[in-house]
């Protein structure tokens, strides 16, 4: 139980994912963990949708996902109390256990994603279509018919993919660390990209995608 408290404490102020379990729809919301009382409850901001705060009934069950360092944690919890005063927040039952998987920063998985790449230094530049062949939480391998830039150039990658049947959109900043020029008209440019710092929400989405691809290979 002490380890559970440490993992939760390390995530105070961070974004976590709440997945409702009451309906056929895969409803997932991103909220902020704002407090814990060991063995009693955890406090999160109330999920929002369509610009408003959701009404959460007592005993509503959730699957909760969060990151702690290089580990992804999953646990179940139930709504105890919801209030809008002095701000909208939600009390959830304290987890009895955590399921965890360590996602190594350099752990790559194969993928075939169509992406759009832009030069971060030129805000009005048009996106260049490219393909992503593998990805990790640290970076990705890209192929393109057109040049995406030179080593050291900053780029932004825009893509979307499905996680647990739900389409997710991701916008990641990165820097070109490796570049191999095409030597013939029918060959692609090849790039090794290192991601810059990724926000909590995008890191959760990216980690979930990588984990899902890992499970498909077993």
N, C-alpha and C positions, 0 to 999 in steps of 0.2 A: 504493500500500500504506500510505502514511503516513496517508491519509484514513480508511482502514479502521480503523487503530489508534486514531485520534482518536474515531471514532464508537463503537467498542467501549469505549474508556476512559471516555467520557462516560456509558456505561450501567452501569458497575460499581455494584452494589448495587440496580439496578432490576430489575423483572420483565420477562422476555421469554417468548415463546411457542415451544414445541417441538412440531412436528407430525411424528409417525412416518410413514414412507413404506412400511412393510413389509407392510401389510395393506389389505384393502378398507375397513376402518373408518377414519373420519376422526378419529384419536385426537390430541387436542391437550392439552398440559399447560403450566401456567404455573410457571416456575422463576425463580430469581434468578441473575443473572450475578455471580459472586463474584471473578473474576480472569482475567487474560490474560497470555500470554507471546508477544510479537510474533513472528509467523511460525511459531509452534510449536503452541500450543493455547489454548483458552479453557476456563474452569472454571465450571460451573453447579451449583446444587443438584440432586440427583437427583429426577426426577419422582415424584409420589406419587399413589396411587389407593386408594380404599376404606380410608383410614386407614393405609396402609403404603407403604413405599418400593418402587418398581418395580425389577425385575431387568432391567438394560439389558445386552444382549449387545454385545461388541465388533463393530465394523463396522456397527452399527445406524445407518441414515441418517435424518437429520432435515431438515426445512425449518424455519428459524428466523426469527422475526419480532420486531422490536424498534422502539422509537421513539427518535429522537434529535432533540430540539428539535421542529421542525415536520415532520420527515421520517420516513417509515416505511421501514424497511430489511428486506430479505428476503435470506437466503443459505442455502446448503446446507452441512451439516457431518456428520461421521461420528464415532461414539463410538470413542474410543481406549482408555479405561480407566475402570472404575467401581469405587468403593470405599465402604465404610461407616465407615472409620476416618480421622481421629478423628470424622468425621461423614459423612453420605451426600453424596457429590459425584461429579461426572462430568467427565472430560476429553474435549473435542471438538476435532476438527481445526480449525485456524485457517482462516477463509474466504479463498478466492482472490479473491473479488469480492463486492460488495454491489449488489443492485438497489434503487433508491430512488425514492420518490415524495414530493413535497412536498405536504402537506395544509395548506392555508392555514386559519388559525384560523376565519375567517369564511366559508369555503367551505361553502355549504349544499346539501343534496340533498333532493329530494322524498321523502316517505315517508308511509305510511298505517299508523300503529301505534296500537293500542288501549293506553292506559296507565292507571295508577291514580295519583292525586295526593293527597298528604297535607300538612297544615299541619305544618311542622317544629317549631313551637312547642307543638303539642298532640300529645303522643306517643300518646294514646289515640283520636285522631280517626279516623273511618272514611275510607277512601280514596274519592275521587270519580272516577268514570269520565270519561275525556276522550280526545281523539284528537290525535295528533302529526302535523302535516302536512309539516313540514320540520325538518331537524336539521343541526347542524354540531358541531365539537368545542367550540364556545364557547357554544352555546345552541340553542333550539328554538322553534317556533311551535305553540301549543296551542289547541284549540277545545273548549268544554265547554257542556253544557246548564245547568250550575250554576256559580255563582261559585266560583272557586278562591282568591280573596283580592284584595288591593289591591297597588298598586305598593309595592315595598320588602319585601313579605312573603316569608319563606323557606319553600320547599316541598321535598318529596322526590318524585321521579318513579320509579315502578316499572314496568318494561316488560320484554318479551322479544321477541327476533327471531332470525332465522336468519342465520348467517354461514357460508358454504361448506357449507351443508347441515346445520350443527349449531346446535341451539337454544341461545341465550345469554340469560342473565338479567342485567339491568342495574338498579342502584339509584343514582340521581344526585341530588345536592342542587343546588338552584338558587334564584334570587331573581327575583321578578316585576319586570320592567323596563318593561313596557308592558301596559296593560289597557284593553280596549274592551268596554263593557257591552252586553248584548243589548238591543235597542229593541223587540222584539216576541217573542211566545211561540215563534215558529218559528225564531228566530235564535239563534246560539250566542254565548257569551262568547268573546272572542279575547285571547290572551296572548302576549307575547314574554318568553321565559325566558332568563336568563343563568346558565350552569352555574357552580357553585363549583369549587374544585380537585377534579380527578378522579384517582383512584389509577392506578398504572401498568397494572394488569391491565384495569381498566375502560376506560382510555384506548386500550389496544391493541384491545379488542373494538369500541369505538365507531369508531375509525379504520378498522378492517377493514370494518365495516358501511358506513361512508361511502364508502370506496374501491370496495366492491362495487357500491353504487348508482351511483357515477360511471361505472363501466365499463358498466353496463347502458344508459346513455344514449348510448354511442358506437357 
